[in-house]
Amino acid sequence: MNIGLLKNFRKRRPHLLDLLMLAVVSAFVIFPALGQNRHWASREIRHAEITREIAESGDYLVPKLLGKTYYDKPPVMHTAAAVLTRIVGEPSMTLVRMPSAIAGILGVLATYGVGLLLLDRSTALVGAFALLGMPGYSLMARQARPDMILCFSVIVSCLFLCMGMRKHKGLSRSLFFIIAGLLAGLGVVTKGPFGILFPIFFAVLVPFRRQDLKRLRIDWIFFTFGVLAVISVWAIPAYLRDHGEYLRRVIFQPDLDVSKGGNGGPFYYVWMLLLPALPLSLFLPVAIVDLRRRGYSALLAVAGAIFIVISCIPQKRRHYLLPLYPFLALEIAASIVRHSKTSKLVRRAAWVLISLSVVAIPIYFAIIQPIVHPSEDPDMLFAKEVLSVVEQDAKIYCAKGEEEMAWVGRQHKRICKLPIDLSASMVLRQAESKSYLVIDEHGLTALLKITESLPIELILAQKTGREKSMLFRVKEKSFDIP
């Protein structure tokens, strides 16, 4: 027995060393300057403030933004970051981005695992490193957005599906499919039906022309059980809280309505696929040549299925392609490894370009970005300036930057979002003493078109990006309300 265990360990030792090396290199790429405040990705500050409010309230079930229920996303990423915040005791961008960073590292390891099971060790290593060097992947792993959690859940679900299909019978086969379902369920809770749809593509397309993989039949029951188990852990308590009102608003929220809101042309995702996948996408012609010779590629079929589904959705957002990258990386890596045996040009180009792409990301964030952007994000600086001027108990009406104000001030109760419509004038005229207005030039112009005058006086003006942001003090009530 001991001899068998020793032989098994020796057999797996190279794979364990590969995983350790990938984990270390991934941490080197993703962790440097993770908490930087010089540039914020779209909606990062929103997710940061939601996380802070969850940590403050201790309510991990229903997310809130500025004290109001947030229906756009379930709090998977936010809850993980909020737990870290409660442990540390102080919110920070490092903690808010940490779930994405960890998911990104685990996604690289899972990609290696899928490559090892379907291809070979060399291809798995090249594919994992190439994925890490893709800007579209590694940059998303450094952002406080739920997309990397979805990507992680999809690729790990596919890993366990592959492990289950390699087992032709036995309890372990069923267990692998249950775990795959659990990860797919996590993806569903994180970002909707893509979490289960993409692993299904994998389970259907990968076993084609492979004798070592047994398709799922009754095993779909175990997979579905895992999916429903995870969804139930979140959905049942959420339903019991308000008899399903929150769940209904989440399911029918506008962000999930893919029938409208289209933007971008039919070839929008072609460029969004090629550019964030550089430099690996330069080797795509090599993969296409291989495809013509071999006739079918399971991983390219999975990537193609994901691409078609995403392209058919009217809403065009570049981060939707993220779950596609691990499969594309493995397929192109397989072509690189094959052609490297006969072509020195392919071998040398792959070594140089992939290596440079891996080291370029930490070099940029740790060295180049502090030089190019020596100061903090201008909206953050303006929020700090505002909070240093206004009284601690003053109410701040924000026509812009309300999330920044709440995050910088570490509290949201005195921050009020002000819509730019007819109600804004009434709100400001009825505002209590010690109230302020934060607005930019564009918003102020739009507001003054609606109402001729406002009871405000300018206190502070500062350039933030292309426009000037302004702080006004709301004057004391000294006239009748119209």
N, C-alpha and C positions, 0 to 999 in steps of 0.2 A: 504493500500500500504506500509506504513512504517512498519507495523507489519510483512508483508510478507518479506520485505527486511531484517528485524532483524532476522527472523527465518532462512532465507537463509544464512546470515552471520554466525549465530551460527552453522549451519550445516557444513559450509565450514571452520570454524575456526581451527579445528584440522589439516586440510590439509594445511592451510596457515602457521601454526606453524611448521609443518613438513618441508615445503619448506624453511622457514627461518632457521631452524636448519641445514638442508642439505647445504644451501648456506654458512652458517658460518663455518661448518666443512670442506666443500670443499675448502673454502678460506684458512683455517688453513693448509690443506694438500698441496695445490698447490702454494700458494704465498711465503712461507718462502724461502729466498735465491733464488728467481726467477731469479735474475740478475747475478748469480754466473758465474765466468769466469774460474773456475778450470777444468771443463770438458765441451766440446762442442759435441753435437750429430752430426751425419753425415749431412753435408751440411748446418748446422745452420749458419755458418759464411757467406755462400753464400747468404742465405735469409736475413741475417742482412745487408749485404752490398747493396743488391738490395733495401731493405727498406730505407737505408740511402740515396741512390741516388735518389729514388722517392721523398723523403722529400726535398732533396736539389733542384731538378729540378721543383717540383710541377706538374710533369706529372704523373697522377694517372692511366692512361689508358694503356700505354705500358711500361712494366718494362725493366730496363737496368742494366747490370752488367759490370762494368768497362767501362761504356759509350757505350756499344754495346747492341743491343736489345736481350733480354732474352726470348727464345721461349718455354722453358720447362714447365712453369706454368704461367697461367694468374695471375694478381697481386691482388687477393682477400685478402689474409692474409697480403701481403706487403702494400697494400693501407691502410688498417685499422691501421697497425703499423706506417705507414708514417704520417697519420693524427695525431696520438698521438705524434709523434716526432715533428711535426710542432707546435703543441700546447705547448709542454714542451720547445722546442727550442734546445734540445741537444739529439743526438741519444744515446741509451743505450740498453743493452741486456734485461733489464727489460721491456722496451717498445716494443722491437721486439718480445718478448715472450708473451706479454700481450694478443693479440688476441687468441692465443691457450689456455691460462689460462682461459680467460673468456668463451670461447667456451666449455672448459672442465667442468667448473662449471655449465653452462647452460645445458650441456648434461646430467649431473647427475640429475638435476631438471626435465628434460624432461623424463628421464628413470623412475623417480618416477611417473610422470604423466601417462605414458603408463601402468605401473604396477597398478596404481589406477583404470584405466579404464578397464583393462582386467582381473585383479586379485582381490586383496584387499589391504587395507592400510598396514597391517603388511608385506605382501610380497613386496609391493612397497618400503617400507622403507628398508627392508633387502637387496633388490636388488640394490637400489641406493647406500647404504653404501658399499655393496660388490663390486660394480663397481668402486667406489672411491678407494677401497683398492687394486684393481688389478694393479700391476706394469705396465703392458702393456698399461693401460689407463692413470693412473696418471702421469707416466713419460713422455708420449707423450704430456700431457697437459702442461708440463713445457718446451717444446721445440719449437723453432721457425721453425716449419714445417707446411705445409698446411693440413696435415692429420687430425688433430683434428677439423678443420673447416668442413671437409667432414663428419666426424663422427657426429658432432653437427647438420649439415644440415639434415642428414639421420634420426636421432632419433627424431628431432623436426618435420620433415615432417611426420614421422610415427605417432607422437602424434596427429597432426591435422587431418591426415587421420582417425585415430581412433575416434576422436571427431566428424568428419563428418559422419562416418558410424553409429554412435550411434543415429544421427538425421535422422529419416526416411523421412523427407521432410522439406521444408521451405528454406528461404533465408540463414539462418545460416549454413545449410548443404553445400550449394554451396560456401559460404564464406570460410568455413573450408578447402574445397578442393582447392580453389584458393591459400590460404596461404600455404597449403601443397605443392602445385606446386611451389610456390615461393621459398620455402626452398630447394626443390629438384633441382630447377634451379640453386640455389646458389652452391649446391654440384657439379653440372655439370660444372659450370664455374671454380670451385676450382680444381677438380681432374678428370674431364671427365665423361663418361657414368655411372660409379658406382653411381653417385649422384641421378640419376633417376631410375636405375635398382633396387636398394635395397628397396626403398619405394614401388615400384611396387610389389616386392615379398611380402612385408607386406600386401598390399591391397588385394592381391589374396589369400594368405595363412591363414591370421588371421580370416576372417569371417567363415571359414569352421567349421561346427557343432555349430555355435553360432547363437541363435535366436535374440539376442539384437543388432547385427551388420548387416546392410544392405549393400550388395555389391555395388561397383561402376558400373554404366552402362553409362547413359548419363553424369554422373558426371566426367568421364574421360576428357570431354571437358574442364571443369573448371580447373581440375588438369593440363592439357596440357597448357591451357592459362597461368597459373601461371609460369610454367617452361619456356615457350617461352618469357614471359615478362621479366624475369630476364636475360635470355641469351641475349635478344635484347638490354637491357640497356647497356651491355658491348660490344656486337658484332657489333652493328650498328655504333657507333662512331669509333670503331677500324677499321671497313671496310672503312668508309668514309675517314679516314686519309690517307691510302695508297692503296685504291682500292682492299683491301682484301689480300694483300701480307702477312701482319702480321698474320691474321687469318689462312691463308693457311699453313704457317710455324708452327703455334701452333697445328693445327689439324693433320698435317702429320709429326710431330716431332717424333724422334725415341722412345721416352719414352712411346708413346701410341701404338707402334707397338708390339702387344702381340704375334705375330706369330713367333718371334725369340727371342734370348737372354735368353733361358731357363737356369736355374741353380737350383740345389737342387734336391733331389730324390722325389719319389712319396709320402713319408711320412714326408716330410720336415715340412709341416704346422701342423702336429699332435703335434710335440714337441713345435712348435712356438705358438700353441694354449694353450697347457697345462701349459707351464712354465710361460709365462707372465700373465696367469690368476690365478696363485697361490695367496692365498691358496684356493680360491673358487673352482678351478678345482679338489681339493681333494674330493669334494662332488658330482662330476659328476656321480659316480656309483649310488648314491641315486636317481639322476634325471633319469638315465637309467632304474632303477627299477620302478619308477613311470611311465615312458613311456610305459613299457611293460604292466603295469596294466591298464592304461587309453587308450592306443592305438594311441593317437594323441596328440601332443602338438603344438599349433600354433607358440609360440615363438621359440621352438626348431626347428620347420620346417623352420622358417625364418633364424635362425642362420645356419642351415644345408645348406640351399640354398646359402647363402653368402659364406660359406666354400667351397662348391662344385665349385662355379664360380671362386673363388680365386685360388683354387687348380688346375683348368684346365688351368690357364694362365701360360705359360712357365716361365715368370719372377717370381722369388720367392723373395719376400721382406716381412719381418716380420710385418711391419707397415700396410700392406694391410688388415690385420685381424682386425684392430681397429674398424670398424663399426659393427663387429659381437659381440663385448663384451657386449653392453647393453642388447641385447636379451638373450645372454647366462647367464648373471648375473640374470636377472628376472626369467628365467626358473629354474635355480639351487636354487634361493631364494625361489621359490614356493615349491620345494621339501623339502627344509630345514624347512620351516614353517609347512608343513604337517607332517613330521616325528618328529618335535620337540614336537608335542602334545603327542606322545607316547614314545619317546626316549629321555632320559636325556642326553645321550652321544652326540647325534646329536645337541641338544640344547646348551649344554655347549661348545662343540667344535666349533660351529658356532659363539657363542658370543666371545670366546677367540680369535680365528683365524682372524675373520673379524676385530675385534677391534685392534688387534696387527698390521694387515696389513695397517689399516688406519693411525695409528700413526707412523708406521715405516718410511714412506716416508719423512715427515717433520723432523723427528729426524735425518735421514741420512743427508739430505742436510744442516740442520742448525747446527748440532753438529758433526756428524761423518766425513763428507766429508772435512771440514776444517782441521781436524786432519790427515786424510789419505792423502789428497792433499793440503798441506799448501800453495802452491804457485799457481800462475795462470797457465793456459794452456801453455806448452812450446812453441808452435808456436806463441802465442800472445806475450810472453816474448821476443822471438827472433825478432819479428816484431818491438817491441818497441826499442830493442837494435839497430837494423838496422837504424831506423828512427832517432835515437839520434846521429848516426855517419855520415850519408850522409847529404849533403847540402840540404837546403829547396827547391831549384829549380832543384835538380838533378833528372834525369830520372832513374827509377829502372826497369830493365828487370827481370822478375820473371819466372823461370822454375818451381817454386813451391811457394805456399803461397801468391799469388797475391791478393787474397781476404782478407787475414789477413792484408796485408800491406795497402790496401785501407781503411779497416775498422779502423785500429789503427790510421792511418794518417788522417782520416776524409776527404780524397779527393782521387780521382782515376785518375786524368788527367795525372799524371806523372808515373803511374803504367802501365807497358806493359807486357802482357803475352807472354812468349817466348816458342815456341814449340821446342821440342828436335828432330830436324831433320836437313837436310842439310841447310835449310834457317837460322838456328841459328847462324852459323859461319859468314855468310854474314851480318846479322843484327848487330852482335857485332862489326864487323870490320868497319861497316859504322856508328856506334853509335857516337853521338856527345860527346863532352867533358863533364865532370861531369856526367858520366853514370855509373851505377852499375849493377851487376848481382847477383841475389839470386838463389841459387840452392842447392840441397842436394847431398850427396855422390853418390847415385845411378844414379841420373840424370847427374852428371858430368862425371861419368864413361861412360855412354851411349853416351854422347855428344863427348867425346874424341875418341870414337871408330869411329865416323863419320868423325871428322876432327882431324888432328894430333896436332894442337896447337890452342890456343885461345889468343887473346890480353887482358889478364886479370891478375890481381895480388890480392892475398888473403889479405883481410882486417880483417875479423871476422869469427870465426868458433865456433859453439855452438851446444851442444847435444840437439836434440829435438826428444823425443821418442826413437825409435830404431836406427835412423840414425843421422848423423851430418849435420846440415844446415850451409851453408857458404855464406858469402858476399864477392864479388870480385869487385874491381874497374876496369873498362874498360880503357885500356891504350889509350893514345893519338894516333891518326892516324899518323904513321910514316913509312908506307909501302904501297905497291900497293895492290889494291883489286884483288884477283885472279878471 
